[in-house]
Amino acid sequence: MFRRRSLKITKNLDFSRILRNFLILENLNFFHRLYAEGRRLRGRRQEGKFVIITFIFIIVFGKWVEQIPMAALVAVMIMVSISTFNWGSITNIRKVPKNETAVMITTVLITVLTHNLAIGVLIGVAMSAIFFSRKIANLIHVDSYLKEQEKERIYSVNGQVFFVSVDSFLSSFDFREKLERVIVDLTHAHLWDHSAVDAVDKVVLRYRKRGVEVELIGLNEASATLLERLATHDQPDALDKMGNH
């Protein structure tokens, strides 16, 4: 009787299931220790070491990592997100700039709707770039003063000239003013792209079309190289092309 009962108990036990559960518990414990160690590390070098160690564990011990079910991984990631999230940012959301709040909310919504974190992050990065470019565009200033005896005006440009700020740059020049000479001082400015070069071409050609001499001074090396490669205002038929447009 004793042998029969022991055989029945043995048959009812699923050793593969026990082993699988044991591996899940051990792996979850490993990730918990790994995460705690990562939180303990400070500094860029130590964080780099932590990333390398994590990479090695995933590559070398990948077979054991594969034993973890998706539900267990989701639970681990939920706990990690809860512990790493800065809950104070919710209470301080009114103090945070509106642009940053818009980027954060949009990224979360896109990620939830598409179920794809990469899409949410890409859209968030794109929005951040747009807001940043708009912010820089408002930092361009053009000051000018007139030499009445010589009928000469000097424009001093300060800021970054690129595709977002070219409208502000062009609106700073008075092309109807009766002058003999115009000097555009770009000592404190930088030309970034083809739109900036095109804006400089428009300024020079519009003045030359009215018979005003134009001189560009103070270009840094990068801006001068870009202007030399892309500018058209020094070409012989530049005024004719401008008239056709």
Secondary structure, 3 states (H helix, E strand, C coil): CHHHHHHHHHHHCCHHHHHHHHHHHHHHHHHHHHHHHHHHCCCHHHHHHHHHHHHHHHHHCHHHHCCCCHHHHHHHHHHHHHHHCCCHHHHCCCCCCHHHHHHHHHHHHHHHHHCCHHHHHHHHHHHHHHHHHHHHHCCCEEEEEEECCCCEEEEEEEEEECCCCHHHHHHCCCCCCCCCEEEEEEEEEEECCHHHHHHHHHHHHHHHHCCCEEEEECCCHHHHHHHHHHCCCCCCCHHHHHHHC
